Structures are given as structure tokens and as C-alpha cells.
Amino acid sequence: HELVYDDNQKPINYKFLEINPSFERITRLKKEDIVGKKVTEALPGIENDPADWIGTYGKVVINNEPISFEQFSENLNNWFSCRAFKTEENCFAVSFTEITDRKKAES
């Protein structure tokens, strides 16, 4: 993924550079539909998601610190365990594990 910034260098979006078959399977998003697109194009409304996916990944890149977290995605209606880390200047990678069944069992 590659971050997109506003004029004040605040992360406001990110672009899908590559995804793997596991990502397609757990998110039900298809490679041909999202690679090269911004997340706000692929998942309209994500910029308003309380999870603040864009801001979270922006901190990973800006601070050069990996992060692990569990989060519900309103767009995908699933829980995910995520690990994100900076890969190069303005870029990051994320590993997702879908954990919806576990979260339902916990509640």
C-alpha cells in the first residue's frame, strides 16, 4: 500500500499496490477491482469508519513502528486481526486474519 497525503502532509488515503489470494478470500475483494485504486474508491465511506484505518496506517509509516490490532470493518462487516508495518518510504504492508467467529464466541 502507498499512503496519499494532503497539502499538510496528513495521510488522507492509500493506494492498493498489490494483494494476495488470501486477502481476496478473507475480504471478498478482487485483485482486478482494487489494485491501483485508492482505498476510498475500493471501499467507499472507509474514511468515516470509526476504526480510522487510514490514520492508523499513516502512523505506522510516519513513526516507522509496526502495529498489531483487532478491529471491526464496517465496510466488510467482519472482524480482523491485523499486523501492519512500513516497507519503504510512504509504503506499508498489512497481514489480515479474519476473526469474526472468534469474536462472536467471545460475546
MOPAC internal coordinates of N, CA, C and O (Angstrom, degrees):
PM7 1SCF
backbone

  N    0.0000 0     0.00 0     0.00 0    0    0    0
  C    1.4444 1     0.00 0     0.00 0    1    0    0
  C    1.5215 1   108.38 1     0.00 0    2    1    0
  O    1.2310 1   121.17 1   -31.63 1    3    2    1
  N    1.3215 1   115.38 1   148.37 1    3    2    1
  C    1.4616 1   120.53 1   177.44 1    5    3    2
  C    1.5226 1   108.78 1  -124.65 1    6    5    3
  O    1.2310 1   120.73 1   -53.82 1    7    6    5
  N    1.3355 1   116.21 1   126.18 1    7    6    5
  C    1.4607 1   120.90 1   179.97 1    9    7    6
  C    1.5185 1   111.15 1   -68.45 1   10    9    7
  O    1.2310 1   121.30 1   -31.28 1   11   10    9
  N    1.3409 1   115.13 1   148.72 1   11   10    9
  C    1.4574 1   123.42 1   173.15 1   13   11   10
  C    1.5254 1   105.72 1  -119.50 1   14   13   11
  O    1.2310 1   120.80 1   -47.73 1   15   14   13
  N    1.3296 1   116.08 1   132.27 1   15   14   13
  C    1.4644 1   121.89 1  -175.43 1   17   15   14
  C    1.5267 1   111.27 1  -112.77 1   18   17   15
  O    1.2310 1   121.16 1   -23.76 1   19   18   17
  N    1.3495 1   115.38 1   156.24 1   19   18   17
  C    1.4579 1   119.51 1   170.84 1   21   19   18
  C    1.5304 1   108.90 1   -86.47 1   22   21   19
  O    1.2310 1   120.16 1     5.46 1   23   22   21
  N    1.3253 1   117.31 1  -174.54 1   23   22   21
  C    1.4702 1   121.56 1  -177.46 1   25   23   22
  C    1.5229 1   113.08 1   -64.14 1   26   25   23
  O    1.2310 1   120.26 1   160.21 1   27   26   25
  N    1.3329 1   117.10 1   -19.79 1   27   26   25
  C    1.4666 1   121.64 1   179.29 1   29   27   26
  C    1.5238 1   112.49 1   -97.96 1   30   29   27
  O    1.2310 1   120.68 1  -166.01 1   31   30   29
  N    1.3253 1   116.30 1    13.99 1   31   30   29
  C    1.4710 1   123.15 1   179.63 1   33   31   30
  C    1.5271 1   113.28 1    64.90 1   34   33   31
  O    1.2310 1   120.81 1  -152.18 1   35   34   33
  N    1.3312 1   116.05 1    27.82 1   35   34   33
  C    1.4638 1   121.48 1   173.78 1   37   35   34
  C    1.5299 1   107.84 1   -93.22 1   38   37   35
  O    1.2310 1   119.83 1   -48.88 1   39   38   37
  N    1.3449 1   117.92 1   131.12 1   39   38   37
  C    1.4688 1   119.75 1   177.29 1   41   39   38
  C    1.5337 1   110.62 1   -63.27 1   42   41   39
  O    1.2310 1   120.78 1   -53.83 1   43   42   41
  N    1.3350 1   116.11 1   126.17 1   43   42   41
  C    1.4656 1   120.80 1  -178.67 1   45   43   42
  C    1.5294 1   112.75 1  -123.58 1   46   45   43
  O    1.2310 1   120.45 1   174.03 1   47   46   45
  N    1.3270 1   116.75 1    -5.97 1   47   46   45
  C    1.4517 1   120.21 1  -176.93 1   49   47   46
  C    1.5161 1   107.82 1  -170.32 1   50   49   47
  O    1.2310 1   120.30 1    -6.05 1   51   50   49
  N    1.3044 1   117.04 1   173.95 1   51   50   49
  C    1.4602 1   120.99 1   168.06 1   53   51   50
  C    1.5149 1   109.33 1  -151.51 1   54   53   51
  O    1.2310 1   121.64 1   -26.29 1   55   54   53
  N    1.3216 1   114.47 1   153.71 1   55   54   53
  C    1.4527 1   121.91 1  -177.32 1   57   55   54
  C    1.5220 1   109.92 1  -106.61 1   58   57   55
  O    1.2310 1   121.02 1   -41.75 1   59   58   57
  N    1.3299 1   115.65 1   138.25 1   59   58   57
  C    1.4612 1   121.04 1   174.42 1   61   59   58
  C    1.5236 1   108.68 1   -77.31 1   62   61   59
  O    1.2310 1   120.31 1   -62.22 1   63   62   61
  N    1.3228 1   117.01 1   117.78 1   63   62   61
  C    1.4611 1   121.43 1   178.01 1   65   63   62
  C    1.5222 1   111.51 1   -93.58 1   66   65   63
  O    1.2310 1   120.65 1   145.05 1   67   66   65
  N    1.3129 1   116.37 1   -34.95 1   67   66   65
  C    1.4709 1   121.87 1  -178.92 1   69   67   66
  C    1.5207 1   108.39 1  -162.31 1   70   69   67
  O    1.2310 1   120.64 1   -33.27 1   71   70   69
  N    1.3174 1   116.39 1   146.73 1   71   70   69
  C    1.4613 1   120.82 1   171.28 1   73   71   70
  C    1.5227 1   107.73 1  -137.43 1   74   73   71
  O    1.2310 1   121.15 1   -22.05 1   75   74   73
  N    1.3284 1   115.41 1   157.95 1   75   74   73
  C    1.4666 1   118.86 1  -179.63 1   77   75   74
  C    1.5356 1   110.16 1  -109.74 1   78   77   75
  O    1.2310 1   120.16 1   -10.05 1   79   78   77
  N    1.3322 1   117.29 1   169.95 1   79   78   77
  C    1.4690 1   120.70 1  -178.32 1   81   79   78
  C    1.5310 1   114.10 1   -58.38 1   82   81   79
  O    1.2310 1   119.86 1   147.61 1   83   82   81
  N    1.3191 1   117.87 1   -32.39 1   83   82   81
  C    1.4686 1   119.95 1   178.29 1   85   83   82
  C    1.5234 1   110.85 1   -64.60 1   86   85   83
  O    1.2310 1   120.44 1   138.70 1   87   86   85
  N    1.3252 1   116.77 1   -41.30 1   87   86   85
  C    1.4663 1   120.89 1   177.65 1   89   87   86
  C    1.5282 1   109.56 1   -61.63 1   90   89   87
  O    1.2310 1   120.39 1   135.71 1   91   90   89
  N    1.3207 1   116.86 1   -44.29 1   91   90   89
  C    1.4662 1   120.33 1   178.31 1   93   91   90
  C    1.5280 1   110.77 1   -58.86 1   94   93   91
  O    1.2310 1   120.79 1   136.15 1   95   94   93
  N    1.3178 1   116.10 1   -43.85 1   95   94   93
  C    1.4618 1   120.97 1  -176.57 1   97   95   94
  C    1.5247 1   111.75 1   -65.24 1   98   97   95
  O    1.2310 1   119.93 1   132.71 1   99   98   97
  N    1.3303 1   117.73 1   -47.29 1   99   98   97
  C    1.4687 1   118.59 1  -174.18 1  101   99   98
  C    1.5259 1   113.29 1   -80.59 1  102  101   99
  O    1.2310 1   119.84 1   157.08 1  103  102  101
  N    1.3381 1   117.91 1   -22.92 1  103  102  101
  C    1.4678 1   120.01 1   179.78 1  105  103  102
  C    1.5237 1   112.87 1  -100.89 1  106  105  103
  O    1.2310 1   120.61 1   162.52 1  107  106  105
  N    1.3282 1   116.43 1   -17.48 1  107  106  105
  C    1.4643 1   122.83 1  -175.02 1  109  107  106
  C    1.5248 1   111.71 1    65.01 1  110  109  107
  O    1.2310 1   120.49 1  -159.00 1  111  110  109
  N    1.3308 1   116.68 1    21.00 1  111  110  109
  C    1.4646 1   122.49 1   173.61 1  113  111  110
  C    1.5220 1   107.86 1   -97.86 1  114  113  111
  O    1.2310 1   120.32 1   -41.67 1  115  114  113
  N    1.3123 1   116.99 1   138.33 1  115  114  113
  C    1.4608 1   121.38 1  -176.68 1  117  115  114
  C    1.5258 1   111.18 1   -98.25 1  118  117  115
  O    1.2310 1   121.42 1   -41.99 1  119  118  117
  N    1.3271 1   114.89 1   138.01 1  119  118  117
  C    1.4594 1   122.50 1  -178.67 1  121  119  118
  C    1.5238 1   111.55 1   -50.53 1  122  121  119
  O    1.2310 1   120.61 1   132.15 1  123  122  121
  N    1.3207 1   116.44 1   -47.85 1  123  122  121
  C    1.4679 1   119.83 1  -176.36 1  125  123  122
  C    1.5263 1   112.65 1   -66.40 1  126  125  123
  O    1.2310 1   120.22 1   161.65 1  127  126  125
  N    1.3324 1   117.19 1   -18.35 1  127  126  125
  C    1.4635 1   120.69 1   179.96 1  129  127  126
  C    1.5217 1   113.63 1   -90.27 1  130  129  127
  O    1.2310 1   119.97 1   160.23 1  131  130  129
  N    1.3474 1   117.66 1   -19.77 1  131  130  129
  C    1.4672 1   117.65 1  -172.70 1  133  131  130
  C    1.5247 1   115.81 1  -124.41 1  134  133  131
  O    1.2310 1   119.11 1   154.04 1  135  134  133
  N    1.3217 1   119.31 1   -25.96 1  135  134  133
  C    1.4702 1   119.19 1  -178.78 1  137  135  134
  C    1.5297 1   108.97 1   -62.79 1  138  137  135
  O    1.2310 1   121.28 1   -49.52 1  139  138  137
  N    1.3314 1   115.15 1   130.48 1  139  138  137
  C    1.4577 1   121.84 1  -177.09 1  141  139  138
  C    1.5167 1   113.43 1    91.14 1  142  141  139
  O    1.2310 1   120.24 1   170.18 1  143  142  141
  N    1.3292 1   117.15 1    -9.82 1  143  142  141
  C    1.4592 1   121.06 1   179.96 1  145  143  142
  C    1.5207 1   110.61 1   -99.76 1  146  145  143
  O    1.2310 1   121.63 1   -21.55 1  147  146  145
  N    1.3247 1   114.49 1   158.45 1  147  146  145
  C    1.4558 1   120.72 1   173.17 1  149  147  146
  C    1.5221 1   108.42 1   -79.26 1  150  149  147
  O    1.2310 1   120.93 1   -27.82 1  151  150  149
  N    1.3292 1   115.82 1   152.18 1  151  150  149
  C    1.4612 1   120.07 1  -178.40 1  153  151  150
  C    1.5258 1   111.23 1   -60.09 1  154  153  151
  O    1.2310 1   119.88 1   146.98 1  155  154  153
  N    1.3330 1   117.83 1   -33.02 1  155  154  153
  C    1.4628 1   120.30 1   179.44 1  157  155  154
  C    1.5231 1   112.27 1   -70.44 1  158  157  155
  O    1.2310 1   120.18 1   160.25 1  159  158  157
  N    1.3263 1   117.27 1   -19.75 1  159  158  157
  C    1.4673 1   121.10 1   173.71 1  161  159  158
  C    1.5276 1   110.33 1   -83.40 1  162  161  159
  O    1.2310 1   120.67 1   139.47 1  163  162  161
  N    1.3265 1   116.32 1   -40.53 1  163  162  161
  C    1.4655 1   121.49 1  -177.80 1  165  163  162
  C    1.5273 1   111.71 1   -74.79 1  166  165  163
  O    1.2310 1   120.67 1   144.75 1  167  166  165
  N    1.3245 1   116.32 1   -35.25 1  167  166  165
  C    1.4688 1   122.26 1  -178.36 1  169  167  166
  C    1.5264 1   109.16 1  -130.84 1  170  169  167
  O    1.2310 1   119.96 1  -104.36 1  171  170  169
  N    1.3339 1   117.68 1    75.64 1  171  170  169
  C    1.4709 1   120.38 1  -177.61 1  173  171  170
  C    1.5228 1   111.88 1   -53.14 1  174  173  171
  O    1.2310 1   121.22 1   -45.25 1  175  174  173
  N    1.3208 1   115.28 1   134.75 1  175  174  173
  C    1.4542 1   121.70 1   179.56 1  177  175  174
  C    1.5150 1   114.41 1    92.83 1  178  177  175
  O    1.2310 1   120.04 1   172.27 1  179  178  177
  N    1.3359 1   117.53 1    -7.73 1  179  178  177
  C    1.4710 1   119.45 1  -177.86 1  181  179  178
  C    1.5264 1   111.61 1   -60.56 1  182  181  179
  O    1.2310 1   120.33 1   152.82 1  183  182  181
  N    1.3251 1   116.97 1   -27.18 1  183  182  181
  C    1.4638 1   119.35 1   179.24 1  185  183  182
  C    1.5257 1   111.96 1   -65.29 1  186  185  183
  O    1.2310 1   120.04 1   163.71 1  187  186  185
  N    1.3290 1   117.53 1   -16.29 1  187  186  185
  C    1.4662 1   122.19 1   178.33 1  189  187  186
  C    1.5237 1   112.82 1  -103.28 1  190  189  187
  O    1.2310 1   119.96 1  -179.86 1  191  190  189
  N    1.3203 1   117.68 1     0.14 1  191  190  189
  C    1.4647 1   122.04 1  -179.80 1  193  191  190
  C    1.5296 1   108.73 1   -65.01 1  194  193  191
  O    1.2310 1   119.76 1   -50.16 1  195  194  193
  N    1.3398 1   118.06 1   129.84 1  195  194  193
  C    1.4673 1   120.52 1   179.02 1  197  195  194
  C    1.5267 1   113.58 1   -56.40 1  198  197  195
  O    1.2310 1   119.91 1   158.91 1  199  198  197
  N    1.3143 1   117.77 1   -21.09 1  199  198  197
  C    1.4670 1   121.05 1  -179.87 1  201  199  198
  C    1.5240 1   112.27 1   -68.04 1  202  201  199
  O    1.2310 1   119.72 1   160.40 1  203  202  201
  N    1.3207 1   118.14 1   -19.60 1  203  202  201
  C    1.4736 1   123.36 1  -179.32 1  205  203  202
  C    1.5283 1   111.53 1    51.91 1  206  205  203
  O    1.2310 1   120.79 1  -125.02 1  207  206  205
  N    1.3215 1   116.10 1    54.98 1  207  206  205
  C    1.4577 1   121.84 1   179.99 1  209  207  206
  C    1.5284 1   111.54 1   -55.69 1  210  209  207
  O    1.2310 1   120.20 1   135.23 1  211  210  209
  N    1.3266 1   117.23 1   -44.77 1  211  210  209
  C    1.4664 1   120.95 1  -177.38 1  213  211  210
  C    1.5242 1   110.46 1   -64.34 1  214  213  211
  O    1.2310 1   120.06 1   133.41 1  215  214  213
  N    1.3196 1   117.48 1   -46.59 1  215  214  213
  C    1.4593 1   121.18 1   179.03 1  217  215  214
  C    1.5160 1   112.72 1   -63.40 1  218  217  215
  O    1.2310 1   120.64 1   139.88 1  219  218  217
  N    1.3247 1   116.38 1   -40.12 1  219  218  217
  C    1.4681 1   120.77 1   179.17 1  221  219  218
  C    1.5191 1   110.80 1   -62.08 1  222  221  219
  O    1.2310 1   120.43 1   131.24 1  223  222  221
  N    1.3243 1   116.78 1   -48.76 1  223  222  221
  C    1.4650 1   119.69 1  -179.87 1  225  223  222
  C    1.5258 1   111.26 1   -68.57 1  226  225  223
  O    1.2310 1   120.27 1   148.81 1  227  226  225
  N    1.3280 1   117.09 1   -31.19 1  227  226  225
  C    1.4592 1   120.14 1   175.31 1  229  227  226
  C    1.5194 1   111.66 1   -61.10 1  230  229  227
  O    1.2310 1   120.28 1   138.60 1  231  230  229
  N    1.3309 1   117.08 1   -41.40 1  231  230  229
  C    1.4701 1   121.02 1   178.16 1  233  231  230
  C    1.5225 1   111.35 1   -63.91 1  234  233  231
  O    1.2310 1   120.42 1   142.65 1  235  234  233
  N    1.3316 1   116.81 1   -37.35 1  235  234  233
  C    1.4664 1   120.66 1   178.35 1  237  235  234
  C    1.5239 1   110.06 1   -58.78 1  238  237  235
  O    1.2310 1   120.59 1   134.67 1  239  238  237
  N    1.3286 1   116.48 1   -45.33 1  239  238  237
  C    1.4668 1   120.63 1  -178.31 1  241  239  238
  C    1.5259 1   111.15 1   -72.67 1  242  241  239
  O    1.2310 1   120.26 1   131.24 1  243  242  241
  N    1.3169 1   117.11 1   -48.76 1  243  242  241
  C    1.4694 1   121.13 1  -176.20 1  245  243  242
  C    1.5250 1   111.36 1   -63.24 1  246  245  243
  O    1.2310 1   120.31 1   137.07 1  247  246  245
  N    1.3331 1   117.01 1   -42.93 1  247  246  245
  C    1.4652 1   121.03 1  -177.53 1  249  247  246
  C    1.5213 1   113.25 1   -89.27 1  250  249  247
  O    1.2310 1   120.47 1   172.30 1  251  250  249
  N    1.3223 1   116.70 1    -7.70 1  251  250  249
  C    1.4694 1   122.57 1  -177.65 1  253  251  250
  C    1.5305 1   111.06 1    51.85 1  254  253  251
  O    1.2310 1   121.37 1  -135.88 1  255  254  253
  N    1.3437 1   114.98 1    44.12 1  255  254  253
  C    1.4591 1   121.06 1   179.53 1  257  255  254
  C    1.5190 1   109.39 1  -128.35 1  258  257  255
  O    1.2310 1   120.17 1   -55.51 1  259  258  257
  N    1.3328 1   117.27 1   124.49 1  259  258  257
  C    1.4620 1   119.41 1   176.61 1  261  259  258
  C    1.5237 1   110.69 1   -65.12 1  262  261  259
  O    1.2310 1   121.06 1   -21.39 1  263  262  261
  N    1.3156 1   115.58 1   158.61 1  263  262  261
  C    1.4609 1   120.78 1   179.99 1  265  263  262
  C    1.5294 1   108.72 1  -141.95 1  266  265  263
  O    1.2310 1   121.22 1   -34.19 1  267  266  265
  N    1.3213 1   115.27 1   145.81 1  267  266  265
  C    1.4643 1   122.35 1   172.51 1  269  267  266
  C    1.5193 1   107.39 1  -124.76 1  270  269  267
  O    1.2310 1   120.53 1   -44.63 1  271  270  269
  N    1.3225 1   116.58 1   135.37 1  271  270  269
  C    1.4572 1   120.07 1  -179.07 1  273  271  270
  C    1.5226 1   110.13 1  -158.90 1  274  273  271
  O    1.2310 1   121.17 1   -17.95 1  275  274  273
  N    1.3260 1   115.36 1   162.05 1  275  274  273
  C    1.4563 1   122.57 1   173.04 1  277  275  274
  C    1.5161 1   107.01 1  -114.03 1  278  277  275
  O    1.2310 1   120.91 1   -45.04 1  279  278  277
  N    1.3348 1   115.87 1   134.96 1  279  278  277
  C    1.4567 1   118.79 1  -174.91 1  281  279  278
  C    1.5204 1   110.96 1  -151.17 1  282  281  279
  O    1.2310 1   120.88 1   -35.00 1  283  282  281
  N    1.3242 1   115.93 1   145.00 1  283  282  281
  C    1.4585 1   122.12 1   173.41 1  285  283  282
  C    1.5180 1   108.39 1   -88.11 1  286  285  283
  O    1.2310 1   120.27 1   -46.35 1  287  286  285
  N    1.3112 1   117.10 1   133.65 1  287  286  285
  C    1.4638 1   122.25 1   175.36 1  289  287  286
  C    1.5193 1   108.84 1  -101.13 1  290  289  287
  O    1.2310 1   120.59 1   -65.28 1  291  290  289
  N    1.3299 1   116.48 1   114.72 1  291  290  289
  C    1.4601 1   120.17 1   177.58 1  293  291  290
  C    1.5253 1   110.66 1   -63.98 1  294  293  291
  O    1.2310 1   120.15 1   141.71 1  295  294  293
  N    1.3330 1   117.31 1   -38.29 1  295  294  293
  C    1.4667 1   121.13 1  -179.19 1  297  295  294
  C    1.5211 1   112.48 1   -63.09 1  298  297  295
  O    1.2310 1   120.37 1   140.52 1  299  298  297
  N    1.3258 1   116.90 1   -39.48 1  299  298  297
  C    1.4597 1   121.37 1  -175.19 1  301  299  298
  C    1.5262 1   112.74 1  -101.03 1  302  301  299
  O    1.2310 1   120.53 1   172.23 1  303  302  301
  N    1.3431 1   116.60 1    -7.77 1  303  302  301
  C    1.4624 1   123.06 1   178.47 1  305  303  302
  C    1.5294 1   112.24 1    55.68 1  306  305  303
  O    1.2310 1   120.75 1  -138.74 1  307  306  305
  N    1.3281 1   116.18 1    41.26 1  307  306  305
  C    1.4612 1   122.46 1   178.82 1  309  307  306
  C    1.5238 1   110.09 1  -144.08 1  310  309  307
  O    1.2310 1   121.35 1   -22.51 1  311  310  309
  N    1.3338 1   115.02 1   157.49 1  311  310  309
  C    1.4556 1   122.70 1   171.86 1  313  311  310
  C    1.5226 1   109.18 1   -92.10 1  314  313  311
  O    1.2310 1   120.92 1   -36.65 1  315  314  313
  N    1.3412 1   115.85 1   143.35 1  315  314  313
  C    1.4582 1   121.07 1   178.59 1  317  315  314
  C    1.5241 1   110.74 1  -135.03 1  318  317  315
  O    1.2310 1   121.25 1   -36.55 1  319  318  317
  N    1.3104 1   115.21 1   143.45 1  319  318  317
  C    1.4555 1   122.60 1   165.99 1  321  319  318
  C    1.5253 1   104.94 1   -97.04 1  322  321  319
  O    1.2310 1   120.54 1   -53.13 1  323  322  321
  N    1.3282 1   116.57 1   126.87 1  323  322  321
  C    1.4691 1   121.13 1  -172.55 1  325  323  322
  C    1.5256 1   111.33 1  -126.32 1  326  325  323
  O    1.2310 1   121.28 1   -37.18 1  327  326  325
  N    1.3189 1   115.16 1   142.82 1  327  326  325
  C    1.4663 1   122.95 1   170.39 1  329  327  326
  C    1.5126 1   106.33 1  -127.75 1  330  329  327
  O    1.2310 1   120.52 1   -59.01 1  331  330  329
  N    1.3212 1   116.61 1   120.99 1  331  330  329
  C    1.4631 1   121.00 1  -179.18 1  333  331  330
  C    1.5163 1   109.46 1  -122.32 1  334  333  331
  O    1.2310 1   121.20 1   -35.62 1  335  334  333
  N    1.3296 1   115.31 1   144.38 1  335  334  333
  C    1.4606 1   120.21 1   179.08 1  337  335  334
  C    1.5263 1   109.81 1  -151.83 1  338  337  335
  O    1.2310 1   121.52 1   -27.96 1  339  338  337
  N    1.3171 1   114.69 1   152.04 1  339  338  337
  C    1.4609 1   121.21 1   178.33 1  341  339  338
  C    1.5240 1   108.82 1   -73.47 1  342  341  339
  O    1.2310 1   120.73 1   -42.66 1  343  342  341
  N    1.3318 1   116.20 1   137.34 1  343  342  341
  C    1.4649 1   120.38 1   179.21 1  345  343  342
  C    1.5223 1   112.30 1  -108.62 1  346  345  343
  O    1.2310 1   120.38 1   144.76 1  347  346  345
  N    1.3139 1   116.88 1   -35.24 1  347  346  345
  C    1.4628 1   123.24 1   177.22 1  349  347  346
  C    1.5160 1   107.21 1  -164.11 1  350  349  347
  O    1.2310 1   120.12 1     2.25 1  351  350  349
  N    1.3112 1   117.37 1  -177.75 1  351  350  349
  C    1.4615 1   121.35 1  -177.76 1  353  351  350
  C    1.5295 1   110.56 1   -53.03 1  354  353  351
  O    1.2310 1   120.51 1   -56.92 1  355  354  353
  N    1.3333 1   116.63 1   123.08 1  355  354  353
  C    1.4644 1   124.62 1   177.85 1  357  355  354
  C    1.5276 1   114.82 1    65.90 1  358  357  355
  O    1.2310 1   119.62 1  -168.99 1  359  358  357
  N    1.3162 1   118.33 1    11.01 1  359  358  357
  C    1.4727 1   120.89 1  -177.60 1  361  359  358
  C    1.5254 1   111.68 1  -124.97 1  362  361  359
  O    1.2310 1   121.53 1   -26.67 1  363  362  361
  N    1.3225 1   114.68 1   153.33 1  363  362  361
  C    1.4576 1   120.88 1   178.21 1  365  363  362
  C    1.5204 1   109.66 1  -148.16 1  366  365  363
  O    1.2310 1   121.22 1   -17.75 1  367  366  365
  N    1.3181 1   115.28 1   162.25 1  367  366  365
  C    1.4611 1   122.70 1   174.68 1  369  367  366
  C    1.5182 1   108.02 1  -125.15 1  370  369  367
  O    1.2310 1   121.18 1   -26.39 1  371  370  369
  N    1.3239 1   115.34 1   153.61 1  371  370  369
  C    1.4570 1   120.99 1  -179.70 1  373  371  370
  C    1.5209 1   109.33 1  -135.15 1  374  373  371
  O    1.2310 1   121.31 1   -43.12 1  375  374  373
  N    1.3177 1   115.10 1   136.88 1  375  374  373
  C    1.4588 1   122.05 1   172.68 1  377  375  374
  C    1.5230 1   107.18 1  -107.79 1  378  377  375
  O    1.2310 1   120.43 1   -55.08 1  379  378  377
  N    1.3323 1   116.79 1   124.92 1  379  378  377
  C    1.4619 1   122.71 1  -178.51 1  381  379  378
  C    1.5199 1   110.84 1  -112.44 1  382  381  379
  O    1.2310 1   121.18 1   -39.95 1  383  382  381
  N    1.3327 1   115.35 1   140.05 1  383  382  381
  C    1.4550 1   121.93 1   168.02 1  385  383  382
  C    1.5208 1   106.36 1  -127.87 1  386  385  383
  O    1.2310 1   119.94 1   -53.10 1  387  386  385
  N    1.3097 1   117.73 1   126.90 1  387  386  385
  C    1.4580 1   121.74 1  -179.76 1  389  387  386
  C    1.5297 1   108.33 1   -79.46 1  390  389  387
  O    1.2310 1   120.27 1   -55.85 1  391  390  389
  N    1.3448 1   117.08 1   124.15 1  391  390  389
  C    1.4708 1   121.95 1  -172.99 1  393  391  390
  C    1.5321 1   112.57 1  -125.93 1  394  393  391
  O    1.2310 1   120.12 1  -157.00 1  395  394  393
  N    1.3128 1   117.37 1    23.00 1  395  394  393
  C    1.4616 1   121.12 1  -175.90 1  397  395  394
  C    1.5239 1   112.32 1   -57.88 1  398  397  395
  O    1.2310 1   119.82 1   133.99 1  399  398  397
  N    1.3252 1   117.96 1   -46.01 1  399  398  397
  C    1.4719 1   120.32 1  -179.05 1  401  399  398
  C    1.5241 1   111.58 1   -60.64 1  402  401  399
  O    1.2310 1   120.51 1   138.47 1  403  402  401
  N    1.3225 1   116.63 1   -41.53 1  403  402  401
  C    1.4657 1   119.91 1   178.40 1  405  403  402
  C    1.5212 1   111.01 1   -63.03 1  406  405  403
  O    1.2310 1   120.48 1   136.52 1  407  406  405
  N    1.3388 1   116.69 1   -43.48 1  407  406  405
  C    1.4632 1   120.58 1  -179.67 1  409  407  406
  C    1.5302 1   111.17 1   -63.79 1  410  409  407
  O    1.2310 1   120.35 1   141.19 1  411  410  409
  N    1.3259 1   116.94 1   -38.81 1  411  410  409
  C    1.4675 1   120.16 1   177.82 1  413  411  410
  C    1.5210 1   110.50 1   -64.72 1  414  413  411
  O    1.2310 1   120.28 1   140.46 1  415  414  413
  N    1.3221 1   117.06 1   -39.54 1  415  414  413
  C    1.4666 1   121.55 1   179.59 1  417  415  414
  C    1.5270 1   111.56 1   -66.75 1  418  417  415
  O    1.2310 1   120.45 1   149.07 1  419  418  417
  N    1.3273 1   116.74 1   -30.93 1  419  418  417
  C    1.4642 1   121.39 1  -179.54 1  421  419  418
  C    1.5218 1   112.22 1   -74.52 1  422  421  419
  O    1.2310 1   120.08 1   156.39 1  423  422  421
  N    1.3191 1   117.45 1   -23.61 1  423  422  421
  C    1.4733 1   119.22 1  -175.27 1  425  423  422
  C    1.5036 1   113.21 1   -92.16 1  426  425  423
  O    1.2310 1   120.10 1   180.00 1  427  426  425

